[in-house]
């Protein structure tokens, strides 16, 4: 007989194409839609609240009808609830199967012409038997743990219509979407019932096998071992399906990696022993993961993998000159290394230490060396490192243990001969977790690092092919044993002429590109760059100069963005206009000669600088006051200078009674900046003699030198940086210890010609030069 369908269906109905679900008649369901998908459902109010849901075969290219399945479901829109975050929740009820005849309209809402699908259901012994069997099978499936709501269970008991029952059970089965569409298109209810019966039979068999597997596994393990239970279930399933054991394949993969890793023989033995241990460990054990991770590291480390060095010295010299201006000593040392490498294949990598103020190119020089050699480049910063395990790694007994940074970075680089830069080696700390500087001793010793042992790996790794480069702002904080293992190359500050060349060659072009001025690049005149160097920066390197060039470029970019005429030329006037008033002045050139004030030269980790030592006297009890954040060594120099002056009053033309009931106050301005070191000794002595003799000290003479108690002038360090600072400040004469005369070679020729040098051995020589009659 024909199923009676009484529904007032319009000739034209809105249509919504489905992609991921199937709608069945008599089914109440909810779908969530975006705002732009709501139109068909809102339009349904004009069509008796009806909308057709039809599954897409594929995404439509031009014609929608060809992309749709022929049969879909006509649904009634029960409710539309707008959601606060956008979109809506739509509740629908399936009404009847429909066949799509034509698409009447595609935009803005899809309208379709449909016809209802008539289902013929004849009651017979076959259909009654199928309905009874389906009910029985469904209850068996439910007994294996697939529950249904109570109202659905009651409904199933009372449904004797094959069409209704087949649709309801089809939803329970969780079949693939394509299978559900085939059931929807099966018009004959009896045929549909047979298909559903076959699918339900397969589902019950699957549940029975699952139950048997579970029962078998439960006999082997206790109920408390939940994780092991799940793994055993997987194993039983794999045995049923005849699949290869995944763990066995994992072990085989590791064995293959060990064979191909080209490890040293002693390391390969340890790896094979660890692999045998791994085979005996249960995958559920935490030890399994630890052992697996350890083997992964052992097999991926580049034991024998290295890059080919570029041995063409001419090409290497060209690359070094392209990347950096000047730095002759460093470039020469790199070329020497390449020359030796060309003559001797197996050699120990040098341990170079670049020492110099910030901004002189220490870190970028390491990257340039790697490019020159054709090697991988690794850089780690040691600033603030306090844990020894950062270098040597943690032992595998700790949770979350890893190798140290040395092995980790070499592993990442995939090469056993990279250029390895250890930045800021003078800023390593130490606390209860150990001393990283001591851990570096083995890494940076060519006599030991052929068998560097990381705590995590616990096997030796050869670091002799690695070229280690360390950088530091100053040598003093580096422990003596560590310093002894490194070849120190000092990078002094740059002269104004060198900064000008660096700016013209590298900095200006780089900042023009960085700030988007490549289309209309302004031209920086030499005078403008010199103005930036002298009036807006006070540094040994070029970092602050680069910032100021960048600042000029940004302001030019802003003018272009404001539709102003772009500046074609940046001259000194443009610099003053864009950056404002000058920030630095020539301190010495602007000052007058005064009594009790002398000019000294100091070395700081940011390069050389000038200092003014001031002294005054007042009534008191013979005390000595020292201010200006002076360190202990500088305070001792001041006491030695006072003692020298008091002991040589007659020779210096000072009345001894000047010291009676007199308190001396020595001050070094810029009191917030700590100062230390012995090299201000002769400056303090000159200041005191000027104060007590009344002779003004010449401000255009700057001096540096340690003074002994007997008046001898002793050698100091950092002469080049101090001389460059004197030149920047407008000093014309420099007084330095005679033992430092050899350091003149490091000072550029043009600077030597501009300044007058006096090398002295005794304080009396200093006083003749520095004090006016």
Wavefront OBJ file of the C-alpha trace (Angstrom):
o trace
v 0.000 0.000 0.000
v 1.067 3.621 -0.424
v 2.080 5.556 2.699
v -0.319 8.458 3.170
v 1.515 11.741 3.107
v -0.663 14.717 3.876
v 1.370 17.855 3.514
v 0.619 21.150 1.906
v 3.832 21.451 -0.163
v 4.218 24.530 -2.394
v 5.412 24.068 -5.948
v 8.599 26.115 -5.236
v 10.606 25.580 -1.990
v 13.916 27.108 -0.703
v 16.824 24.647 -0.879
v 19.938 24.356 1.335
v 22.838 22.136 0.108
v 24.269 19.799 2.771
v 27.958 18.865 2.950
v 28.582 16.795 6.081
v 25.224 15.373 7.305
v 22.100 13.636 5.902
v 18.538 14.507 6.933
v 15.888 11.708 7.166
v 12.088 11.985 7.392
v 10.615 12.026 10.931
v 14.051 13.039 12.281
v 14.256 16.068 14.615
v 17.732 17.587 14.547
v 19.647 20.830 15.106
v 22.176 22.508 12.831
v 24.405 25.529 13.532
v 24.773 28.042 10.731
v 26.811 31.162 9.991
v 24.994 34.426 9.374
v 25.417 34.248 5.592
v 23.882 30.724 5.488
v 20.588 31.643 7.222
v 18.767 33.066 4.182
v 16.977 29.812 3.002
v 15.662 29.127 6.530
v 14.410 32.679 7.062
v 12.825 32.619 3.572
v 11.012 29.359 4.520
v 8.410 31.449 6.425
v 6.969 32.379 3.004
v 6.737 28.692 1.993
v 4.796 27.120 4.910
v 8.068 26.976 6.945
v 9.427 24.317 4.571
v 12.974 23.974 3.237
v 14.634 21.192 1.230
v 17.963 19.751 2.466
v 19.885 17.965 -0.294
v 23.416 16.487 -0.115
v 26.065 17.834 -2.514
v 27.960 15.296 -4.645
v 30.779 17.800 -5.129
v 31.328 21.548 -4.948
v 29.379 23.228 -7.793
v 31.443 24.800 -10.555
v 28.740 26.460 -12.684
v 25.424 24.572 -12.582
v 24.139 23.690 -9.089
v 21.633 20.981 -10.175
v 24.373 18.710 -11.516
v 26.302 18.965 -8.239
v 23.314 17.821 -6.097
v 22.071 14.297 -5.360
v 18.659 13.610 -6.878
v 16.911 12.707 -3.588
v 16.810 14.839 -0.450
v 14.507 15.542 2.481
v 11.853 18.200 2.872
v 12.103 19.613 6.418
v 9.963 21.873 8.541
v 11.687 24.795 10.290
v 10.653 24.467 13.956
v 12.792 27.179 15.538
v 15.568 29.695 14.699
v 17.633 30.935 17.674
v 20.148 33.712 16.983
v 23.465 33.258 18.844
v 25.239 36.168 20.618
v 28.566 35.435 18.908
v 26.932 35.504 15.455
v 25.080 32.920 13.401
v 22.099 30.862 14.619
v 20.893 27.482 15.874
v 18.098 26.037 13.685
v 15.828 23.173 14.820
v 14.332 21.125 11.943
v 11.995 18.143 11.558
v 12.233 15.824 8.553
v 8.901 15.511 6.716
v 9.227 13.489 3.509
v 11.692 12.375 0.853
v 11.664 14.648 -2.191
v 13.173 14.541 -5.673
v 14.768 17.703 -7.086
v 13.306 18.488 -10.489
v 14.872 21.877 -11.220
v 16.690 24.849 -9.711
v 14.516 27.911 -10.294
v 16.801 30.551 -8.695
v 20.339 30.557 -7.265
v 20.761 34.067 -5.870
v 20.196 35.442 -3.291
v 18.294 32.320 -2.074
v 18.294 28.945 -3.857
v 14.716 28.085 -4.926
v 13.885 24.597 -6.282
v 10.970 22.751 -7.862
v 10.398 19.410 -6.066
v 8.118 16.394 -6.060
v 7.489 14.108 -3.069
v 8.822 10.536 -3.331
v 5.974 8.044 -2.906
v 6.944 5.005 -0.818
v 5.111 1.711 -1.260
v 4.979 -0.428 1.888
v 3.203 -3.771 1.732
v 2.789 -5.698 4.950
v 3.900 -9.277 4.511
v 5.448 -12.122 6.466
v 8.895 -11.062 5.184
v 8.517 -7.475 6.348
v 7.139 -8.564 9.760
v 10.039 -11.025 10.202
v 12.580 -8.357 9.235
v 11.051 -5.847 11.659
v 11.188 -8.429 14.490
v 14.811 -9.428 13.701
v 15.857 -5.790 13.507
v 14.319 -5.103 16.919
v 16.120 -8.124 18.424
v 19.506 -7.187 16.866
v 19.148 -3.615 18.060
v 18.651 -4.788 21.651
v 21.732 -7.044 21.374
v 23.787 -4.069 20.149
v 22.475 -1.979 23.033
v 23.554 -4.681 25.490
v 27.178 -4.183 24.299
v 27.162 -0.597 25.497
v 25.505 1.533 22.802
v 22.592 3.076 24.808
v 19.673 5.019 23.305
v 17.317 7.470 25.069
v 14.281 5.841 26.748
v 11.755 7.562 24.471
v 13.548 6.203 21.407
v 13.549 2.683 22.912
v 9.770 2.848 23.484
v 9.281 4.181 19.963
v 11.174 1.236 18.451
v 8.933 -1.274 20.287
v 5.777 0.282 18.803
v 6.967 1.006 15.240
v 5.828 -1.694 12.812
v 6.204 0.429 9.677
v 9.373 -0.840 7.851
v 10.069 2.591 6.340
v 9.943 4.430 9.679
v 11.991 1.750 11.482
v 14.739 1.553 8.824
v 15.241 5.340 8.896
v 15.442 5.410 12.717
v 17.975 2.548 12.950
v 20.073 4.047 10.129
v 20.657 7.118 12.301
v 21.777 4.926 15.214
v 24.410 3.099 13.142
v 26.750 6.129 12.591
v 27.328 5.060 8.995
v 29.480 7.121 6.591
v 27.612 9.979 4.890
v 27.737 8.278 1.470
v 26.099 5.111 2.882
v 23.370 7.176 4.541
v 22.687 8.921 1.205
v 22.266 5.513 -0.483
v 19.740 4.533 2.192
v 17.903 7.831 1.661
v 17.723 7.135 -2.085
v 16.395 3.591 -1.542
v 12.678 4.208 -2.104
v 11.446 0.639 -1.499
v 11.012 0.370 2.320
v 11.539 -3.410 2.297
v 14.790 -3.094 0.360
v 15.878 -0.317 2.725
v 15.053 -2.510 5.721
v 17.255 -5.315 4.328
v 20.211 -2.939 3.884
v 19.826 -1.574 7.410
v 19.585 -5.160 8.721
v 22.942 -6.031 7.047
v 24.655 -2.940 8.471
v 23.296 -3.688 11.964
v 24.481 -7.303 11.711
v 28.048 -6.085 10.935
v 27.874 -3.649 13.866
v 26.800 -6.425 16.292
v 29.619 -8.719 15.057
v 32.156 -5.899 15.566
v 30.892 -5.290 19.092
v 31.050 -9.041 19.871
v 34.687 -9.261 18.697
v 35.532 -6.176 20.729
v 33.946 -7.788 23.787
v 35.937 -11.001 23.263
v 39.202 -9.029 22.889
v 38.410 -7.124 26.065
v 37.620 -10.333 27.976
v 40.869 -11.945 26.770
v 42.923 -8.943 27.801
v 41.224 -8.678 31.188
v 42.458 -12.213 31.984
v 46.060 -11.131 31.325
v 46.169 -7.901 33.295
v 44.602 -6.474 36.443
v 41.738 -4.028 36.328
v 43.879 -1.256 37.831
v 46.335 -1.201 34.920
v 44.222 0.939 32.644
v 46.943 2.170 30.307
v 48.404 -1.304 29.846
v 44.930 -2.636 29.175
v 44.438 -0.211 26.287
v 47.782 -1.144 24.755
v 47.000 -4.859 25.005
v 43.661 -4.215 23.318
v 45.514 -2.547 20.471
v 47.854 -5.511 20.268
v 44.977 -8.012 20.114
v 43.273 -5.940 17.409
v 46.484 -5.846 15.378
v 46.806 -9.638 15.717
v 43.196 -10.054 14.507
v 43.876 -7.781 11.518
v 47.293 -9.305 10.809
v 49.100 -5.963 11.013
v 52.794 -5.665 11.917
v 53.544 -4.776 15.521
v 54.290 -1.026 15.579
v 56.776 -1.388 18.411
v 58.741 -3.984 16.467
v 58.885 -1.593 13.520
v 60.025 1.257 15.803
v 62.942 -0.845 17.087
v 63.885 -1.789 13.524
v 63.842 1.882 12.526
v 66.186 2.775 15.404
v 68.505 -0.103 14.499
v 68.639 1.208 10.915
v 69.468 4.727 12.201
v 72.283 3.386 14.407
v 73.801 1.553 11.433
v 73.708 4.706 9.276
v 74.850 7.230 11.927
v 78.597 6.504 11.387
v 79.282 6.602 15.131
v 82.698 5.829 16.619
v 82.902 2.082 17.490
v 82.718 2.638 21.275
v 79.642 4.869 20.903
v 77.944 2.338 18.600
v 78.377 -0.369 21.248
v 76.645 1.844 23.836
v 73.827 2.626 21.374
v 73.254 -1.068 20.577
v 73.263 -1.928 24.281
v 70.667 0.815 24.929
v 68.543 -0.518 22.045
v 68.478 -4.013 23.560
v 67.426 -2.453 26.855
v 64.673 -0.529 25.065
v 63.265 -3.780 23.623
v 62.811 -5.151 27.156
v 61.119 -2.003 28.585
v 57.323 -1.777 28.545
v 56.100 1.161 26.404
v 53.920 2.157 29.365
v 56.998 2.777 31.509
v 58.462 6.319 31.783
v 61.892 4.743 31.197
v 60.803 3.870 27.656
v 60.488 7.540 26.634
v 63.827 8.445 28.294
v 65.640 5.648 26.484
v 63.961 6.433 23.145
v 64.868 10.139 23.355
v 68.478 9.257 24.233
v 68.777 6.992 21.182
v 67.237 9.685 18.969
v 69.993 12.115 20.053
v 72.766 9.540 19.576
v 71.606 8.764 16.031
v 71.059 12.350 14.847
v 74.329 13.934 16.088
v 76.676 14.650 13.125
v 79.516 12.338 14.193
v 81.151 12.310 10.746
v 79.189 15.008 8.864
v 81.184 18.152 8.072
v 81.086 21.000 5.552
v 83.867 21.605 3.027
v 86.093 24.581 3.892
v 86.682 27.332 1.361
v 90.496 27.317 0.950
v 90.687 30.138 -1.601
v 92.497 32.795 0.466
v 91.960 35.569 -2.099
v 88.219 34.975 -2.147
v 88.181 34.820 1.670
v 89.998 38.144 1.899
v 87.484 39.711 -0.519
v 84.543 38.472 1.604
v 86.093 39.776 4.844
v 86.715 43.190 3.285
v 83.155 43.293 1.941
v 81.668 42.660 5.381
v 83.954 44.726 7.639
v 86.080 47.844 7.355
v 89.591 47.861 8.886
v 90.130 45.180 11.644
v 93.427 44.233 9.993
v 94.736 42.018 12.824
v 91.579 39.908 12.970
v 91.398 39.474 9.202
v 95.075 38.556 9.093
v 94.533 35.884 11.784
v 91.628 34.332 9.831
v 93.661 34.232 6.634
v 96.545 32.582 8.556
v 94.114 29.919 9.766
v 92.956 29.266 6.200
v 96.534 29.089 4.952
v 97.438 26.460 7.568
v 94.220 24.573 6.817
v 95.161 24.463 3.133
v 98.547 22.912 4.011
v 97.355 20.579 6.799
v 93.934 18.923 6.573
v 93.671 17.704 10.179
v 94.262 20.581 12.569
v 92.829 21.766 15.853
v 90.387 24.654 15.602
v 91.678 27.885 17.170
v 89.907 29.431 20.165
v 89.731 33.147 19.345
v 88.530 35.767 21.821
v 87.440 39.144 20.421
v 87.718 41.798 23.130
v 86.514 45.327 22.593
v 83.856 47.919 23.374
v 80.255 47.457 22.191
v 79.451 48.265 18.583
v 82.853 47.528 17.002
v 81.564 44.436 15.143
v 82.601 41.466 17.311
v 79.440 39.392 16.831
v 78.946 40.244 13.153
v 82.598 39.370 12.551
v 81.881 35.781 13.671
v 79.074 35.503 11.124
v 81.416 36.907 8.474
v 84.106 34.320 9.354
v 81.551 31.499 8.930
v 80.604 32.901 5.515
v 84.264 33.161 4.557
v 84.987 29.542 5.495
v 81.718 28.231 4.042
v 80.711 26.771 7.417
v 77.506 26.717 9.455
v 77.265 29.505 12.051
v 76.080 28.996 15.632
v 75.754 31.728 18.251
v 74.752 31.434 21.893
v 74.792 34.233 24.443
v 76.477 33.452 27.766
v 75.318 36.719 29.386
v 73.720 35.914 32.736
v 74.235 32.135 32.393
v 74.563 30.622 35.877
v 73.838 26.927 35.424
v 76.688 24.555 34.577
v 74.132 22.174 33.000
v 73.569 24.760 30.238
v 77.033 23.791 28.957
v 77.335 20.134 29.980
v 73.683 19.033 30.061
v 71.754 17.120 32.751
v 72.225 13.472 33.602
v 69.486 11.218 32.235
v 68.281 10.360 35.745
v 66.559 13.777 35.918
v 63.046 14.266 34.565
v 63.101 16.284 31.347
v 66.904 15.962 31.005
v 68.485 17.336 27.810
v 72.021 17.719 26.421
v 73.873 21.008 27.023
v 73.732 23.904 24.580
v 77.029 22.874 22.917
v 75.724 19.475 21.774
v 72.199 20.781 21.104
v 73.419 23.517 18.753
v 75.880 21.248 16.909
v 73.036 18.741 16.483
v 70.794 21.520 15.102
v 73.508 22.701 12.697
v 73.956 19.163 11.352
v 77.717 19.628 11.009
v 80.663 18.773 13.285
v 82.790 21.737 12.122
v 80.673 24.893 12.504
v 81.887 28.337 13.565
v 80.620 28.432 17.159
v 80.338 31.911 18.723
v 80.089 32.201 22.523
v 78.920 35.776 23.032
v 79.509 37.844 26.201
v 81.901 35.383 27.863
v 82.810 38.062 30.424
v 79.230 38.137 31.751
v 78.933 34.526 32.952
v 77.707 34.194 36.541
v 77.973 31.434 39.146
v 75.642 30.221 41.892
v 74.567 27.010 43.681
v 73.962 25.323 40.281
v 77.675 25.434 39.439
v 80.093 27.609 37.507
v 79.539 27.632 33.712
v 82.954 29.294 33.175
v 84.648 26.230 34.672
v 82.516 23.943 32.491
v 83.812 25.856 29.444
v 87.421 24.948 30.280
v 87.098 21.522 28.659
v 85.121 22.898 25.705
v 87.728 25.565 24.892
v 90.898 23.564 25.501
v 92.289 22.094 22.233
v 94.197 19.527 24.298
v 91.003 18.197 25.930
v 88.030 18.899 23.703
v 88.718 15.968 21.350
v 86.780 13.932 23.942
v 84.218 16.402 25.306
v 81.690 14.466 27.400
v 78.202 15.833 27.810
v 76.455 14.623 30.980
v 73.350 13.601 29.038
v 75.103 11.701 26.224
v 77.807 10.293 28.538
v 79.952 9.477 25.484
v 82.883 11.526 24.128
v 82.315 13.898 21.192
v 85.210 15.395 19.190
v 85.104 19.230 19.196
v 88.519 19.769 17.595
v 86.944 20.544 14.197
v 84.787 23.298 15.688
v 86.101 26.852 15.384
v 85.208 28.527 18.681
v 85.018 32.311 18.885
v 84.287 34.102 22.153
v 83.508 37.793 22.604
v 83.909 40.072 25.624
v 83.789 43.756 26.434
v 86.636 43.442 28.926
v 89.139 40.752 29.900
v 89.271 41.304 33.671
v 86.075 39.392 34.627
v 87.118 36.308 32.618
v 88.703 33.693 34.951
v 92.459 33.286 34.374
v 92.319 29.540 33.447
v 89.659 30.262 30.809
v 91.571 33.280 29.482
v 94.685 31.120 29.182
v 92.946 28.798 26.709
v 91.985 31.589 24.309
v 93.889 33.646 21.772
v 92.906 37.238 22.560
v 92.404 39.653 19.654
v 91.644 43.209 20.726
v 89.216 45.253 18.660
v 89.789 48.886 19.595
v 87.437 51.751 18.908
v 87.243 53.429 15.523
v 88.612 56.840 14.603
v 86.289 59.475 13.125
v 87.689 58.760 9.649
v 87.063 55.028 10.055
v 83.506 55.693 11.270
v 82.947 57.921 8.241
v 84.064 55.131 5.892
v 81.955 52.526 7.717
v 78.895 54.780 7.530
v 79.383 55.466 3.804
v 80.133 51.842 2.927
v 77.636 49.964 5.115
v 75.391 51.881 7.492
v 73.740 54.523 5.284
v 72.702 52.073 2.554
v 71.442 49.547 5.124
v 69.271 52.101 6.945
v 67.894 53.548 3.684
v 66.657 50.048 2.768
v 65.412 49.298 6.307
v 63.342 52.465 6.419
v 61.727 52.127 3.014
v 63.638 54.880 1.208
v 65.032 52.703 -1.615
v 62.741 54.329 -4.201
v 63.927 57.875 -3.378
v 67.226 57.413 -1.490
v 68.655 60.609 0.018
v 72.396 61.312 -0.338
v 74.293 61.776 2.942
v 77.197 64.220 2.529
v 80.500 63.499 4.295
v 80.049 66.667 6.341
v 76.637 65.457 7.566
v 78.053 62.102 8.673
v 80.977 63.823 10.447
v 78.432 66.067 12.177
v 76.559 62.965 13.369
v 79.795 61.388 14.604
v 81.100 64.393 16.531
v 77.957 66.179 17.749
v 75.465 63.354 18.305
v 77.548 60.310 19.343
v 80.230 59.607 21.899
v 81.240 55.954 21.525
v 84.048 53.647 20.478
v 81.926 51.597 18.055
v 79.305 52.604 15.507
v 76.064 51.349 17.089
v 74.889 54.786 18.237
v 75.929 56.260 14.883
v 73.737 53.669 13.140
v 70.805 54.616 15.406
v 71.208 58.293 14.522
v 71.395 57.544 10.771
v 68.243 55.427 11.194
v 66.587 58.310 13.042
v 67.352 60.698 10.151
v 65.973 58.143 7.647
v 62.776 57.693 9.673
v 62.171 61.436 9.792
v 62.707 61.662 6.036
v 60.235 58.768 5.596
v 57.713 60.645 7.754
v 58.065 63.742 5.547
v 57.439 61.638 2.427
v 54.368 60.060 4.082
v 53.056 63.586 4.761
v 53.335 64.336 1.014
v 56.212 66.769 1.498
v 58.991 67.133 -1.076
v 61.553 64.341 -0.403
v 65.013 65.529 0.666
v 67.556 64.675 -2.019
v 70.592 65.580 0.122
v 71.240 65.278 3.856
v 73.760 67.988 4.807
v 74.869 69.263 8.261
v 71.986 71.764 8.359
v 69.484 68.954 7.641
v 70.981 66.896 10.483
v 70.543 69.772 12.956
v 66.996 70.380 11.704
v 65.958 66.710 11.956
v 67.762 65.658 15.157
v 67.660 68.911 17.112
v 70.512 70.514 19.101
v 73.853 68.731 19.363
v 74.197 66.302 22.274
v 77.961 66.293 22.826
v 80.557 69.038 23.074
v 84.365 69.072 23.078
v 84.769 69.344 26.832
v 88.440 70.261 26.875
v 88.428 72.737 24.018
v 85.657 74.743 25.679
v 87.310 74.956 29.108
v 89.916 77.354 30.545
v 93.045 76.405 32.448
v 92.312 76.265 36.175
v 94.123 75.636 39.423
v 93.360 72.246 40.968
v 91.779 70.691 37.868
v 93.638 68.306 35.520
v 92.528 66.266 32.519
v 92.974 62.483 32.586
v 92.239 59.614 30.233
v 90.249 56.555 31.281
v 89.334 53.219 29.711
v 85.785 51.878 30.047
v 84.110 48.822 28.553
v 82.402 51.140 26.080
v 85.776 52.539 24.914
v 87.995 55.407 26.029
v 86.825 58.560 27.781
v 88.276 61.687 29.368
v 87.916 62.472 33.062
v 88.536 65.642 35.065
v 90.175 65.283 38.452
v 89.350 68.191 40.765
v 90.914 68.978 44.148
v 90.267 71.579 46.789
v 91.522 72.269 50.332
v 89.871 73.570 53.456
v 90.552 73.878 57.151
v 90.389 70.573 58.941
v 92.295 67.825 60.686
v 94.375 66.570 57.773
v 91.693 64.211 56.354
v 91.510 63.041 52.735
v 88.012 63.022 51.168
v 87.510 61.017 47.956
v 84.236 61.250 45.994
v 82.948 60.334 42.520
v 82.160 56.573 42.838
v 85.842 55.650 43.028
v 86.903 52.015 43.315
v 89.441 50.748 45.857
v 92.377 50.776 43.414
v 91.683 54.396 42.402
v 91.402 55.433 46.067
v 94.805 53.868 46.762
v 96.254 55.796 43.784
v 94.897 59.023 45.329
v 96.466 58.247 48.736
v 99.785 57.430 47.034
v 99.657 60.753 45.140
v 99.011 62.723 48.376
v 101.921 60.970 50.101
v 104.228 61.689 47.150
v 103.335 65.400 47.113
v 103.777 65.736 50.886
v 107.132 63.930 50.770
v 108.477 66.124 47.948
v 107.200 69.557 49.030
v 110.544 71.358 48.729
v 111.309 69.948 45.296
v 107.807 70.838 44.049
v 107.935 74.405 45.402
v 105.207 73.870 48.014
v 105.329 75.089 51.632
v 105.029 72.159 54.028
v 102.770 74.164 56.328
v 100.160 74.113 53.532
v 99.286 70.581 54.695
v 98.935 71.466 58.361
v 95.308 71.552 59.612
v 94.123 71.075 56.011
v 91.550 68.660 54.676
v 92.000 67.691 51.020
v 88.952 66.835 48.923
v 89.514 65.021 45.594
v 86.511 64.618 43.308
v 86.034 63.042 39.860
v 82.837 64.360 38.176
v 80.082 62.142 36.773
v 79.700 60.778 40.280
v 77.007 58.263 39.317
v 79.436 56.364 37.066
v 81.762 53.907 38.916
v 85.465 54.467 38.225
v 88.427 52.317 39.124
v 91.958 51.425 38.087
v 95.456 52.808 38.752
v 95.935 54.792 35.507
v 94.703 58.084 37.004
v 97.704 58.219 39.389
v 99.704 60.932 37.574
v 96.496 62.949 36.906
v 95.699 63.054 40.649
v 99.311 64.028 41.466
v 99.207 66.847 38.868
v 95.909 68.117 40.327
v 97.356 68.208 43.871
v 100.561 70.002 42.840
v 98.454 72.540 40.877
v 96.254 73.088 43.945
v 99.059 73.651 46.461
v 101.457 75.535 44.164
v 98.768 77.744 42.617
v 99.958 76.885 39.095
v 97.055 76.300 36.616
v 96.988 72.902 34.828
v 96.786 73.017 31.051
v 93.405 71.665 29.965
v 94.557 70.779 26.437
v 96.998 68.201 27.856
v 95.454 64.824 28.805
v 97.463 62.263 30.729
v 97.342 58.620 31.725
v 99.732 56.551 33.799
v 100.046 54.678 37.050
v 102.302 56.359 39.625
v 104.507 54.668 42.192
v 105.123 56.135 45.653
v 108.570 57.316 44.522
v 107.194 59.120 41.459
v 107.925 56.587 38.730
v 105.334 56.392 35.920
v 104.224 52.809 35.226
v 102.631 51.279 32.102
v 98.872 51.193 31.514
v 96.480 49.421 29.094
v 94.039 50.604 26.437
v 96.232 53.404 25.057
v 94.543 53.406 21.634
v 91.043 53.841 23.121
v 92.276 56.623 25.406
v 94.030 58.453 22.560
v 90.880 58.299 20.413
v 88.858 59.684 23.332
v 91.393 62.540 23.747
v 91.100 63.394 20.081
v 87.279 63.394 20.228
v 87.388 65.775 23.210
v 89.646 68.304 21.446
v 92.891 67.470 23.284
v 96.071 68.318 21.391
v 98.772 66.777 23.654
v 98.834 63.328 25.274
v 101.156 62.326 28.132
v 101.656 58.580 28.595
v 104.178 56.193 30.244
v 107.407 55.562 28.341
v 106.744 51.797 28.460
v 103.630 52.316 26.317
v 105.563 53.848 23.402
v 105.351 50.519 21.567
v 101.523 50.828 21.499
v 101.793 53.788 19.069
v 101.829 51.233 16.220
v 98.148 50.427 16.931
v 97.115 54.061 16.534
v 96.247 55.153 12.964
v 98.803 57.350 11.205
v 96.439 60.313 10.735
v 95.671 60.393 14.483
v 99.382 60.281 15.365
v 99.993 63.266 13.112
v 97.200 65.324 14.668
v 98.306 64.823 18.301
v 101.533 65.544 20.121
v 102.791 62.645 22.284
v 105.076 62.811 25.334
v 106.249 59.542 26.888
v 107.493 60.061 30.442
v 109.214 57.988 33.118
v 108.849 60.312 36.124
v 106.093 62.474 37.588
v 108.387 65.542 37.488
v 108.405 65.305 33.675
v 104.604 65.296 33.733
v 104.465 68.388 35.952
v 106.823 70.329 33.645
v 104.528 69.623 30.707
v 101.114 69.964 32.374
v 101.526 72.951 34.759
v 101.952 76.544 33.701
v 104.763 78.557 35.352
l 1 2 3 4 5 6 7 8 9 10 11 12 13 14 15 16 17 18 19 20 21 22 23 24 25 26 27 28 29 30 31 32 33 34 35 36 37 38 39 40 41 42 43 44 45 46 47 48 49 50 51 52 53 54 55 56 57 58 59 60 61 62 63 64 65 66 67 68 69 70 71 72 73 74 75 76 77 78 79 80 81 82 83 84 85 86 87 88 89 90 91 92 93 94 95 96 97 98 99 100 101 102 103 104 105 106 107 108 109 110 111 112 113 114 115 116 117 118 119 120 121 122 123 124 125 126 127 128 129 130 131 132 133 134 135 136 137 138 139 140 141 142 143 144 145 146 147 148 149 150 151 152 153 154 155 156 157 158 159 160 161 162 163 164 165 166 167 168 169 170 171 172 173 174 175 176 177 178 179 180 181 182 183 184 185 186 187 188 189 190 191 192 193 194 195 196 197 198 199 200 201 202 203 204 205 206 207 208 209 210 211 212 213 214 215 216 217 218 219 220 221 222 223 224 225 226 227 228 229 230 231 232 233 234 235 236 237 238 239 240 241 242 243 244 245 246 247 248 249 250 251 252 253 254 255 256 257 258 259 260 261 262 263 264 265 266 267 268 269 270 271 272 273 274 275 276 277 278 279 280 281 282 283 284 285 286 287 288 289 290 291 292 293 294 295 296 297 298 299 300 301 302 303 304 305 306 307 308 309 310 311 312 313 314 315 316 317 318 319 320 321 322 323 324 325 326 327 328 329 330 331 332 333 334 335 336 337 338 339 340 341 342 343 344 345 346 347 348 349 350 351 352 353 354 355 356 357 358 359 360 361 362 363 364 365 366 367 368 369 370 371 372 373 374 375 376 377 378 379 380 381 382 383 384 385 386 387 388 389 390 391 392 393 394 395 396 397 398 399 400 401 402 403 404 405 406 407 408 409 410 411 412 413 414 415 416 417 418 419 420 421 422 423 424 425 426 427 428 429 430 431 432 433 434 435 436 437 438 439 440 441 442 443 444 445 446 447 448 449 450 451 452 453 454 455 456 457 458 459 460 461 462 463 464 465 466 467 468 469 470 471 472 473 474 475 476 477 478 479 480 481 482 483 484 485 486 487 488 489 490 491 492 493 494 495 496 497 498 499 500 501 502 503 504 505 506 507 508 509 510 511 512 513 514 515 516 517 518 519 520 521 522 523 524 525 526 527 528 529 530 531 532 533 534 535 536 537 538 539 540 541 542 543 544 545 546 547 548 549 550 551 552 553 554 555 556 557 558 559 560 561 562 563 564 565 566 567 568 569 570 571 572 573 574 575 576 577 578 579 580 581 582 583 584 585 586 587 588 589 590 591 592 593 594 595 596 597 598 599 600 601 602 603 604 605 606 607 608 609 610 611 612 613 614 615 616 617 618 619 620 621 622 623 624 625 626 627 628 629 630 631 632 633 634 635 636 637 638 639 640 641 642 643 644 645 646 647 648 649 650 651 652 653 654 655 656 657 658 659 660 661 662 663 664 665 666 667 668 669 670 671 672 673 674 675 676 677 678 679 680 681 682 683 684 685 686 687 688 689 690 691 692 693 694 695 696 697 698 699 700 701 702 703 704 705 706 707 708 709 710 711 712 713 714 715 716 717 718 719 720 721 722 723 724 725 726 727 728 729 730 731 732 733 734 735 736 737 738 739 740 741 742 743 744 745 746 747 748 749 750 751 752 753 754 755 756 757 758 759 760 761 762 763 764 765 766 767 768 769 770 771 772 773
